[in-house]
Amino acid sequence: MAEVTSIRPADLRAIENNLGAIHRDLQTLDSEIGGVRNDVKVVYDEIGSLAAEFHDFVNV
């Protein structure tokens, strides 16, 4: 006679909770990346302004 193997049902609530936690973490990460992106743009714009002022100074 063949041996019967039983598979235990998955605890879908635990999986759903873990997926929810991952989703929240990804939302937080996305928000923080957006903040960094804005900071980089500010720095980039300020460097551009400083470079323009330097060129004006050198050309005087």
Predicted model as a PDB file, atoms N, CA, C, CB and O in Angstrom, pLDDT in the B-factor column:
MODEL        1                                                                  
ATOM      1  N   MET A   1       0.832  -1.170   0.000  1.00 58.00           N  
ATOM      2  CA  MET A   1       0.000   0.000   0.000  1.00 58.00           C  
ATOM      3  C   MET A   1       0.885   1.244   0.000  1.00 58.00           C  
ATOM      4  CB  MET A   1      -0.951  -0.008   1.207  1.00 58.00           C  
ATOM      5  O   MET A   1       1.923   1.279   0.661  1.00 58.00           O  
ATOM      6  N   ALA A   2       0.467   2.257  -0.744  1.00 70.00           N  
ATOM      7  CA  ALA A   2       1.232   3.501  -0.862  1.00 70.00           C  
ATOM      8  C   ALA A   2       1.105   4.332   0.404  1.00 70.00           C  
ATOM      9  CB  ALA A   2       0.762   4.314  -2.076  1.00 70.00           C  
ATOM     10  O   ALA A   2       0.059   4.373   1.053  1.00 70.00           O  
ATOM     11  N   GLU A   3       2.213   4.995   0.731  1.00 79.00           N  
ATOM     12  CA  GLU A   3       2.213   5.853   1.913  1.00 79.00           C  
ATOM     13  C   GLU A   3       1.525   7.177   1.582  1.00 79.00           C  
ATOM     14  CB  GLU A   3       3.662   6.099   2.419  1.00 79.00           C  
ATOM     15  O   GLU A   3       1.786   7.769   0.535  1.00 79.00           O  
ATOM     16  N   VAL A   4       0.658   7.635   2.461  1.00 73.00           N  
ATOM     17  CA  VAL A   4      -0.073   8.875   2.272  1.00 73.00           C  
ATOM     18  C   VAL A   4       0.649   9.992   3.037  1.00 73.00           C  
ATOM     19  CB  VAL A   4      -1.554   8.728   2.750  1.00 73.00           C  
ATOM     20  O   VAL A   4       0.899   9.882   4.237  1.00 73.00           O  
ATOM     21  N   THR A   5       0.975  11.065   2.315  1.00 78.00           N  
ATOM     22  CA  THR A   5       1.632  12.208   2.951  1.00 78.00           C  
ATOM     23  C   THR A   5       0.617  13.325   3.089  1.00 78.00           C  
ATOM     24  CB  THR A   5       2.877  12.683   2.133  1.00 78.00           C  
ATOM     25  O   THR A   5      -0.071  13.683   2.133  1.00 78.00           O  
ATOM     26  N   SER A   6       0.535  13.860   4.272  1.00 75.00           N  
ATOM     27  CA  SER A   6      -0.421  14.928   4.532  1.00 75.00           C  
ATOM     28  C   SER A   6       0.319  16.264   4.569  1.00 75.00           C  
ATOM     29  CB  SER A   6      -1.184  14.681   5.865  1.00 75.00           C  
ATOM     30  O   SER A   6       1.385  16.373   5.175  1.00 75.00           O  
ATOM     31  N   ILE A   7      -0.241  17.258   3.929  1.00 77.00           N  
ATOM     32  CA  ILE A   7       0.320  18.607   3.948  1.00 77.00           C  
ATOM     33  C   ILE A   7      -0.519  19.435   4.910  1.00 77.00           C  
ATOM     34  CB  ILE A   7       0.345  19.250   2.508  1.00 77.00           C  
ATOM     35  O   ILE A   7      -1.742  19.504   4.790  1.00 77.00           O  
ATOM     36  N   ARG A   8       0.161  20.064   5.869  1.00 80.00           N  
ATOM     37  CA  ARG A   8      -0.533  20.887   6.852  1.00 80.00           C  
ATOM     38  C   ARG A   8      -1.006  22.177   6.188  1.00 80.00           C  
ATOM     39  CB  ARG A   8       0.386  21.195   8.063  1.00 80.00           C  
ATOM     40  O   ARG A   8      -0.237  22.794   5.451  1.00 80.00           O  
ATOM     41  N   PRO A   9      -2.227  22.596   6.423  1.00 80.00           N  
ATOM     42  CA  PRO A   9      -2.723  23.836   5.827  1.00 80.00           C  
ATOM     43  C   PRO A   9      -1.898  25.036   6.311  1.00 80.00           C  
ATOM     44  CB  PRO A   9      -4.218  24.038   6.170  1.00 80.00           C  
ATOM     45  O   PRO A   9      -1.483  25.095   7.468  1.00 80.00           O  
ATOM     46  N   ALA A  10      -1.677  25.965   5.421  1.00 77.00           N  
ATOM     47  CA  ALA A  10      -0.904  27.161   5.760  1.00 77.00           C  
ATOM     48  C   ALA A  10      -1.731  28.093   6.630  1.00 77.00           C  
ATOM     49  CB  ALA A  10      -0.440  27.893   4.486  1.00 77.00           C  
ATOM     50  O   ALA A  10      -2.952  28.172   6.501  1.00 77.00           O  
ATOM     51  N   ASP A  11      -1.046  28.788   7.507  1.00 83.00           N  
ATOM     52  CA  ASP A  11      -1.707  29.799   8.327  1.00 83.00           C  
ATOM     53  C   ASP A  11      -1.729  31.086   7.498  1.00 83.00           C  
ATOM     54  CB  ASP A  11      -0.967  30.007   9.723  1.00 83.00           C  
ATOM     55  O   ASP A  11      -0.782  31.872   7.543  1.00 83.00           O  
ATOM     56  N   LEU A  12      -2.787  31.296   6.759  1.00 92.00           N  
ATOM     57  CA  LEU A  12      -2.871  32.428   5.845  1.00 92.00           C  
ATOM     58  C   LEU A  12      -2.930  33.755   6.574  1.00 92.00           C  
ATOM     59  CB  LEU A  12      -4.075  32.286   4.957  1.00 92.00           C  
ATOM     60  O   LEU A  12      -2.546  34.781   6.012  1.00 92.00           O  
ATOM     61  N   ARG A  13      -3.400  33.763   7.807  1.00 93.00           N  
ATOM     62  CA  ARG A  13      -3.431  35.015   8.579  1.00 93.00           C  
ATOM     63  C   ARG A  13      -2.021  35.518   8.844  1.00 93.00           C  
ATOM     64  CB  ARG A  13      -4.178  34.815   9.912  1.00 93.00           C  
ATOM     65  O   ARG A  13      -1.758  36.716   8.740  1.00 93.00           O  
ATOM     66  N   ALA A  14      -1.117  34.617   9.183  1.00 91.00           N  
ATOM     67  CA  ALA A  14       0.277  35.004   9.432  1.00 91.00           C  
ATOM     68  C   ALA A  14       0.908  35.533   8.155  1.00 91.00           C  
ATOM     69  CB  ALA A  14       1.093  33.809   9.976  1.00 91.00           C  
ATOM     70  O   ALA A  14       1.633  36.527   8.179  1.00 91.00           O  
ATOM     71  N   ILE A  15       0.634  34.874   7.051  1.00 91.00           N  
ATOM     72  CA  ILE A  15       1.164  35.333   5.759  1.00 91.00           C  
ATOM     73  C   ILE A  15       0.603  36.707   5.417  1.00 91.00           C  
ATOM     74  CB  ILE A  15       0.828  34.323   4.636  1.00 91.00           C  
ATOM     75  O   ILE A  15       1.341  37.591   4.981  1.00 91.00           O  
ATOM     76  N   GLU A  16      -0.687  36.887   5.610  1.00 95.00           N  
ATOM     77  CA  GLU A  16      -1.324  38.176   5.324  1.00 95.00           C  
ATOM     78  C   GLU A  16      -0.756  39.280   6.220  1.00 95.00           C  
ATOM     79  CB  GLU A  16      -2.851  38.074   5.514  1.00 95.00           C  
ATOM     80  O   GLU A  16      -0.500  40.389   5.751  1.00 95.00           O  
ATOM     81  N   ASN A  17      -0.560  38.981   7.496  1.00 96.00           N  
ATOM     82  CA  ASN A  17       0.016  39.972   8.411  1.00 96.00           C  
ATOM     83  C   ASN A  17       1.434  40.356   7.998  1.00 96.00           C  
ATOM     84  CB  ASN A  17       0.021  39.431   9.844  1.00 96.00           C  
ATOM     85  O   ASN A  17       1.799  41.532   8.022  1.00 96.00           O  
ATOM     86  N   ASN A  18       2.221  39.366   7.621  1.00 96.00           N  
ATOM     87  CA  ASN A  18       3.589  39.641   7.187  1.00 96.00           C  
ATOM     88  C   ASN A  18       3.620  40.450   5.889  1.00 96.00           C  
ATOM     89  CB  ASN A  18       4.353  38.333   7.003  1.00 96.00           C  
ATOM     90  O   ASN A  18       4.452  41.343   5.731  1.00 96.00           O  
ATOM     91  N   LEU A  19       2.729  40.140   4.979  1.00 97.00           N  
ATOM     92  CA  LEU A  19       2.650  40.920   3.741  1.00 97.00           C  
ATOM     93  C   LEU A  19       2.228  42.358   4.036  1.00 97.00           C  
ATOM     94  CB  LEU A  19       1.662  40.267   2.752  1.00 97.00           C  
ATOM     95  O   LEU A  19       2.719  43.290   3.400  1.00 97.00           O  
ATOM     96  N   GLY A  20       1.327  42.541   4.989  1.00 98.00           N  
ATOM     97  CA  GLY A  20       0.918  43.884   5.393  1.00 98.00           C  
ATOM     98  C   GLY A  20       2.086  44.662   5.978  1.00 98.00           C  
ATOM     99  O   GLY A  20       2.249  45.848   5.694  1.00 98.00           O  
ATOM    100  N   ALA A  21       2.898  43.997   6.793  1.00 98.00           N  
ATOM    101  CA  ALA A  21       4.078  44.646   7.382  1.00 98.00           C  
ATOM    102  C   ALA A  21       5.073  45.036   6.297  1.00 98.00           C  
ATOM    103  CB  ALA A  21       4.755  43.717   8.411  1.00 98.00           C  
ATOM    104  O   ALA A  21       5.643  46.126   6.338  1.00 98.00           O  
ATOM    105  N   ILE A  22       5.279  44.165   5.342  1.00 98.00           N  
ATOM    106  CA  ILE A  22       6.176  44.478   4.219  1.00 98.00           C  
ATOM    107  C   ILE A  22       5.637  45.658   3.436  1.00 98.00           C  
ATOM    108  CB  ILE A  22       6.348  43.256   3.289  1.00 98.00           C  
ATOM    109  O   ILE A  22       6.399  46.541   3.041  1.00 98.00           O  
ATOM    110  N   HIS A  23       4.338  45.685   3.208  1.00 98.00           N  
ATOM    111  CA  HIS A  23       3.715  46.784   2.467  1.00 98.00           C  
ATOM    112  C   HIS A  23       3.927  48.116   3.196  1.00 98.00           C  
ATOM    113  CB  HIS A  23       2.206  46.515   2.271  1.00 98.00           C  
ATOM    114  O   HIS A  23       4.275  49.120   2.575  1.00 98.00           O  
ATOM    115  N   ARG A  24       3.716  48.116   4.498  1.00 98.00           N  
ATOM    116  CA  ARG A  24       3.921  49.347   5.277  1.00 98.00           C  
ATOM    117  C   ARG A  24       5.384  49.792   5.238  1.00 98.00           C  
ATOM    118  CB  ARG A  24       3.477  49.136   6.737  1.00 98.00           C  
ATOM    119  O   ARG A  24       5.674  50.983   5.124  1.00 98.00           O  
ATOM    120  N   ASP A  25       6.289  48.837   5.332  1.00 98.00           N  
ATOM    121  CA  ASP A  25       7.719  49.166   5.266  1.00 98.00           C  
ATOM    122  C   ASP A  25       8.078  49.760   3.905  1.00 98.00           C  
ATOM    123  CB  ASP A  25       8.573  47.912   5.537  1.00 98.00           C  
ATOM    124  O   ASP A  25       8.862  50.705   3.822  1.00 98.00           O  
ATOM    125  N   LEU A  26       7.507  49.206   2.854  1.00 98.00           N  
ATOM    126  CA  LEU A  26       7.769  49.736   1.508  1.00 98.00           C  
ATOM    127  C   LEU A  26       7.208  51.146   1.345  1.00 98.00           C  
ATOM    128  CB  LEU A  26       7.165  48.808   0.444  1.00 98.00           C  
ATOM    129  O   LEU A  26       7.827  51.989   0.696  1.00 98.00           O  
ATOM    130  N   GLN A  27       6.044  51.406   1.928  1.00 98.00           N  
ATOM    131  CA  GLN A  27       5.479  52.756   1.867  1.00 98.00           C  
ATOM    132  C   GLN A  27       6.382  53.752   2.598  1.00 98.00           C  
ATOM    133  CB  GLN A  27       4.059  52.776   2.476  1.00 98.00           C  
ATOM    134  O   GLN A  27       6.605  54.863   2.117  1.00 98.00           O  
ATOM    135  N   THR A  28       6.896  53.353   3.753  1.00 98.00           N  
ATOM    136  CA  THR A  28       7.802  54.217   4.519  1.00 98.00           C  
ATOM    137  C   THR A  28       9.073  54.468   3.726  1.00 98.00           C  
ATOM    138  CB  THR A  28       8.141  53.587   5.891  1.00 98.00           C  
ATOM    139  O   THR A  28       9.545  55.602   3.645  1.00 98.00           O  
ATOM    140  N   LEU A  29       9.621  53.429   3.149  1.00 98.00           N  
ATOM    141  CA  LEU A  29      10.837  53.548   2.349  1.00 98.00           C  
ATOM    142  C   LEU A  29      10.613  54.459   1.150  1.00 98.00           C  
ATOM    143  CB  LEU A  29      11.308  52.170   1.882  1.00 98.00           C  
ATOM    144  O   LEU A  29      11.464  55.290   0.832  1.00 98.00           O  
ATOM    145  N   ASP A  30       9.476  54.309   0.487  1.00 98.00           N  
ATOM    146  CA  ASP A  30       9.153  55.153  -0.660  1.00 98.00           C  
ATOM    147  C   ASP A  30       9.074  56.618  -0.250  1.00 98.00           C  
ATOM    148  CB  ASP A  30       7.831  54.710  -1.296  1.00 98.00           C  
ATOM    149  O   ASP A  30       9.556  57.490  -0.972  1.00 98.00           O  
ATOM    150  N   SER A  31       8.480  56.889   0.880  1.00 97.00           N  
ATOM    151  CA  SER A  31       8.373  58.250   1.383  1.00 97.00           C  
ATOM    152  C   SER A  31       9.753  58.824   1.692  1.00 97.00           C  
ATOM    153  CB  SER A  31       7.489  58.289   2.631  1.00 97.00           C  
ATOM    154  O   SER A  31      10.044  59.971   1.351  1.00 97.00           O  
ATOM    155  N   GLU A  32      10.593  58.032   2.331  1.00 98.00           N  
ATOM    156  CA  GLU A  32      11.936  58.496   2.669  1.00 98.00           C  
ATOM    157  C   GLU A  32      12.778  58.727   1.420  1.00 98.00           C  
ATOM    158  CB  GLU A  32      12.626  57.491   3.583  1.00 98.00           C  
ATOM    159  O   GLU A  32      13.556  59.680   1.370  1.00 98.00           O  
ATOM    160  N   ILE A  33      12.637  57.885   0.428  1.00 98.00           N  
ATOM    161  CA  ILE A  33      13.355  58.068  -0.833  1.00 98.00           C  
ATOM    162  C   ILE A  33      12.895  59.350  -1.508  1.00 98.00           C  
ATOM    163  CB  ILE A  33      13.142  56.857  -1.771  1.00 98.00           C  
ATOM    164  O   ILE A  33      13.706  60.068  -2.094  1.00 98.00           O  
ATOM    165  N   GLY A  34      11.603  59.645  -1.434  1.00 97.00           N  
ATOM    166  CA  GLY A  34      11.086  60.902  -1.984  1.00 97.00           C  
ATOM    167  C   GLY A  34      11.722  62.100  -1.304  1.00 97.00           C  
ATOM    168  O   GLY A  34      12.051  63.082  -1.969  1.00 97.00           O  
ATOM    169  N   GLY A  35      11.903  62.035   0.014  1.00 97.00           N  
ATOM    170  CA  GLY A  35      12.555  63.116   0.747  1.00 97.00           C  
ATOM    171  C   GLY A  35      14.003  63.287   0.321  1.00 97.00           C  
ATOM    172  O   GLY A  35      14.474  64.411   0.151  1.00 97.00           O  
ATOM    173  N   VAL A  36      14.708  62.179   0.149  1.00 98.00           N  
ATOM    174  CA  VAL A  36      16.106  62.234  -0.295  1.00 98.00           C  
ATOM    175  C   VAL A  36      16.178  62.824  -1.701  1.00 98.00           C  
ATOM    176  CB  VAL A  36      16.753  60.819  -0.265  1.00 98.00           C  
ATOM    177  O   VAL A  36      17.063  63.626  -1.999  1.00 98.00           O  
ATOM    178  N   ARG A  37      15.250  62.426  -2.557  1.00 97.00           N  
ATOM    179  CA  ARG A  37      15.213  62.948  -3.930  1.00 97.00           C  
ATOM    180  C   ARG A  37      15.049  64.468  -3.910  1.00 97.00           C  
ATOM    181  CB  ARG A  37      14.059  62.292  -4.738  1.00 97.00           C  
ATOM    182  O   ARG A  37      15.716  65.174  -4.667  1.00 97.00           O  
ATOM    183  N   ASN A  38      14.175  64.966  -3.059  1.00 97.00           N  
ATOM    184  CA  ASN A  38      13.980  66.414  -2.946  1.00 97.00           C  
ATOM    185  C   ASN A  38      15.235  67.102  -2.427  1.00 97.00           C  
ATOM    186  CB  ASN A  38      12.797  66.722  -2.024  1.00 97.00           C  
ATOM    187  O   ASN A  38      15.610  68.164  -2.924  1.00 97.00           O  
ATOM    188  N   ASP A  39      15.890  66.505  -1.432  1.00 98.00           N  
ATOM    189  CA  ASP A  39      17.119  67.077  -0.890  1.00 98.00           C  
ATOM    190  C   ASP A  39      18.213  67.139  -1.952  1.00 98.00           C  
ATOM    191  CB  ASP A  39      17.600  66.263   0.314  1.00 98.00           C  
ATOM    192  O   ASP A  39      18.932  68.134  -2.044  1.00 98.00           O  
ATOM    193  N   VAL A  40      18.340  66.097  -2.744  1.00 98.00           N  
ATOM    194  CA  VAL A  40      19.352  66.067  -3.805  1.00 98.00           C  
ATOM    195  C   VAL A  40      19.059  67.154  -4.829  1.00 98.00           C  
ATOM    196  CB  VAL A  40      19.395  64.676  -4.489  1.00 98.00           C  
ATOM    197  O   VAL A  40      19.985  67.803  -5.313  1.00 98.00           O  
ATOM    198  N   LYS A  41      17.804  67.364  -5.165  1.00 97.00           N  
ATOM    199  CA  LYS A  41      17.453  68.414  -6.122  1.00 97.00           C  
ATOM    200  C   LYS A  41      17.834  69.788  -5.582  1.00 97.00           C  
ATOM    201  CB  LYS A  41      15.949  68.369  -6.444  1.00 97.00           C  
ATOM    202  O   LYS A  41      18.356  70.621  -6.323  1.00 97.00           O  
ATOM    203  N   VAL A  42      17.577  70.034  -4.294  1.00 98.00           N  
ATOM    204  CA  VAL A  42      17.944  71.317  -3.677  1.00 98.00           C  
ATOM    205  C   VAL A  42      19.457  71.514  -3.760  1.00 98.00           C  
ATOM    206  CB  VAL A  42      17.468  71.376  -2.193  1.00 98.00           C  
ATOM    207  O   VAL A  42      19.924  72.586  -4.146  1.00 98.00           O  
ATOM    208  N   VAL A  43      20.218  70.487  -3.399  1.00 98.00           N  
ATOM    209  CA  VAL A  43      21.683  70.590  -3.445  1.00 98.00           C  
ATOM    210  C   VAL A  43      22.148  70.828  -4.880  1.00 98.00           C  
ATOM    211  CB  VAL A  43      22.343  69.308  -2.871  1.00 98.00           C  
ATOM    212  O   VAL A  43      23.017  71.666  -5.119  1.00 98.00           O  
ATOM    213  N   TYR A  44      21.576  70.100  -5.832  1.00 97.00           N  
ATOM    214  CA  TYR A  44      21.932  70.252  -7.239  1.00 97.00           C  
ATOM    215  C   TYR A  44      21.657  71.686  -7.708  1.00 97.00           C  
ATOM    216  CB  TYR A  44      21.150  69.240  -8.105  1.00 97.00           C  
ATOM    217  O   TYR A  44      22.489  72.285  -8.390  1.00 97.00           O  
ATOM    218  N   ASP A  45      20.510  72.228  -7.351  1.00 97.00           N  
ATOM    219  CA  ASP A  45      20.166  73.599  -7.742  1.00 97.00           C  
ATOM    220  C   ASP A  45      21.117  74.609  -7.101  1.00 97.00           C  
ATOM    221  CB  ASP A  45      18.714  73.920  -7.347  1.00 97.00           C  
ATOM    222  O   ASP A  45      21.527  75.574  -7.747  1.00 97.00           O  
ATOM    223  N   GLU A  46      21.466  74.390  -5.839  1.00 98.00           N  
ATOM    224  CA  GLU A  46      22.380  75.309  -5.153  1.00 98.00           C  
ATOM    225  C   GLU A  46      23.772  75.264  -5.763  1.00 98.00           C  
ATOM    226  CB  GLU A  46      22.455  74.974  -3.664  1.00 98.00           C  
ATOM    227  O   GLU A  46      24.418  76.303  -5.897  1.00 98.00           O  
ATOM    228  N   ILE A  47      24.242  74.090  -6.132  1.00 98.00           N  
ATOM    229  CA  ILE A  47      25.547  73.969  -6.779  1.00 98.00           C  
ATOM    230  C   ILE A  47      25.521  74.671  -8.133  1.00 98.00           C  
ATOM    231  CB  ILE A  47      25.943  72.480  -6.947  1.00 98.00           C  
ATOM    232  O   ILE A  47      26.491  75.327  -8.511  1.00 98.00           O  
ATOM    233  N   GLY A  48      24.419  74.537  -8.863  1.00 97.00           N  
ATOM    234  CA  GLY A  48      24.286  75.241 -10.135  1.00 97.00           C  
ATOM    235  C   GLY A  48      24.356  76.747  -9.956  1.00 97.00           C  
ATOM    236  O   GLY A  48      25.000  77.442 -10.741  1.00 97.00           O  
ATOM    237  N   SER A  49      23.694  77.249  -8.925  1.00 97.00           N  
ATOM    238  CA  SER A  49      23.728  78.691  -8.649  1.00 97.00           C  
ATOM    239  C   SER A  49      25.135  79.139  -8.268  1.00 97.00           C  
ATOM    240  CB  SER A  49      22.738  79.048  -7.525  1.00 97.00           C  
ATOM    241  O   SER A  49      25.606  80.175  -8.737  1.00 97.00           O  
ATOM    242  N   LEU A  50      25.807  78.364  -7.421  1.00 97.00           N  
ATOM    243  CA  LEU A  50      27.173  78.700  -7.032  1.00 97.00           C  
ATOM    244  C   LEU A  50      28.115  78.681  -8.235  1.00 97.00           C  
ATOM    245  CB  LEU A  50      27.671  77.730  -5.961  1.00 97.00           C  
ATOM    246  O   LEU A  50      28.989  79.540  -8.359  1.00 97.00           O  
ATOM    247  N   ALA A  51      27.937  77.709  -9.111  1.00 97.00           N  
ATOM    248  CA  ALA A  51      28.772  77.632 -10.314  1.00 97.00           C  
ATOM    249  C   ALA A  51      28.546  78.850 -11.198  1.00 97.00           C  
ATOM    250  CB  ALA A  51      28.476  76.341 -11.101  1.00 97.00           C  
ATOM    251  O   ALA A  51      29.503  79.405 -11.738  1.00 97.00           O  
ATOM    252  N   ALA A  52      27.295  79.273 -11.356  1.00 97.00           N  
ATOM    253  CA  ALA A  52      26.998  80.456 -12.171  1.00 97.00           C  
ATOM    254  C   ALA A  52      27.612  81.710 -11.550  1.00 97.00           C  
ATOM    255  CB  ALA A  52      25.473  80.633 -12.331  1.00 97.00           C  
ATOM    256  O   ALA A  52      28.171  82.543 -12.263  1.00 97.00           O  
ATOM    257  N   GLU A  53      27.512  81.849 -10.232  1.00 97.00           N  
ATOM    258  CA  GLU A  53      28.112  82.994  -9.551  1.00 97.00           C  
ATOM    259  C   GLU A  53      29.644  82.981  -9.707  1.00 97.00           C  
ATOM    260  CB  GLU A  53      27.725  82.988  -8.053  1.00 97.00           C  
ATOM    261  O   GLU A  53      30.261  84.029  -9.897  1.00 97.00           O  
ATOM    262  N   PHE A  54      30.237  81.805  -9.626  1.00 97.00           N  
ATOM    263  CA  PHE A  54      31.684  81.707  -9.782  1.00 97.00           C  
ATOM    264  C   PHE A  54      32.108  82.114 -11.194  1.00 97.00           C  
ATOM    265  CB  PHE A  54      32.158  80.278  -9.474  1.00 97.00           C  
ATOM    266  O   PHE A  54      33.081  82.847 -11.374  1.00 97.00           O  
ATOM    267  N   HIS A  55      31.366  81.629 -12.193  1.00 96.00           N  
ATOM    268  CA  HIS A  55      31.677  82.004 -13.581  1.00 96.00           C  
ATOM    269  C   HIS A  55      31.542  83.511 -13.772  1.00 96.00           C  
ATOM    270  CB  HIS A  55      30.750  81.257 -14.570  1.00 96.00           C  
ATOM    271  O   HIS A  55      32.374  84.127 -14.438  1.00 96.00           O  
ATOM    272  N   ASP A  56      30.520  84.099 -13.203  1.00 95.00           N  
ATOM    273  CA  ASP A  56      30.340  85.557 -13.291  1.00 95.00           C  
ATOM    274  C   ASP A  56      31.505  86.275 -12.624  1.00 95.00           C  
ATOM    275  CB  ASP A  56      29.004  85.986 -12.637  1.00 95.00           C  
ATOM    276  O   ASP A  56      31.998  87.276 -13.143  1.00 95.00           O  
ATOM    277  N   PHE A  57      31.949  85.767 -11.472  1.00 95.00           N  
ATOM    278  CA  PHE A  57      33.057  86.376 -10.746  1.00 95.00           C  
ATOM    279  C   PHE A  57      34.345  86.305 -11.566  1.00 95.00           C  
ATOM    280  CB  PHE A  57      33.251  85.687  -9.388  1.00 95.00           C  
ATOM    281  O   PHE A  57      35.084  87.286 -11.644  1.00 95.00           O  
ATOM    282  N   VAL A  58      34.616  85.151 -12.177  1.00 95.00           N  
ATOM    283  CA  VAL A  58      35.840  84.951 -12.950  1.00 95.00           C  
ATOM    284  C   VAL A  58      35.816  85.821 -14.201  1.00 95.00           C  
ATOM    285  CB  VAL A  58      36.011  83.463 -13.330  1.00 95.00           C  
ATOM    286  O   VAL A  58      36.863  86.315 -14.618  1.00 95.00           O  
ATOM    287  N   ASN A  59      34.678  86.015 -14.794  1.00 90.00           N  
ATOM    288  CA  ASN A  59      34.568  86.771 -16.049  1.00 90.00           C  
ATOM    289  C   ASN A  59      34.547  88.278 -15.831  1.00 90.00           C  
ATOM    290  CB  ASN A  59      33.321  86.357 -16.792  1.00 90.00           C  
ATOM    291  O   ASN A  59      34.521  89.019 -16.813  1.00 90.00           O  
ATOM    292  N   VAL A  60      34.556  88.762 -14.609  1.00 77.00           N  
ATOM    293  CA  VAL A  60      34.526  90.217 -14.350  1.00 77.00           C  
ATOM    294  C   VAL A  60      35.886  90.807 -14.478  1.00 77.00           C  
ATOM    295  CB  VAL A  60      33.971  90.521 -12.971  1.00 77.00           C  
ATOM    296  O   VAL A  60      36.055  92.013 -14.296  1.00 77.00           O  
TER     297      VAL A  60                                                      
ENDMDL                                                                          
END                                                                             
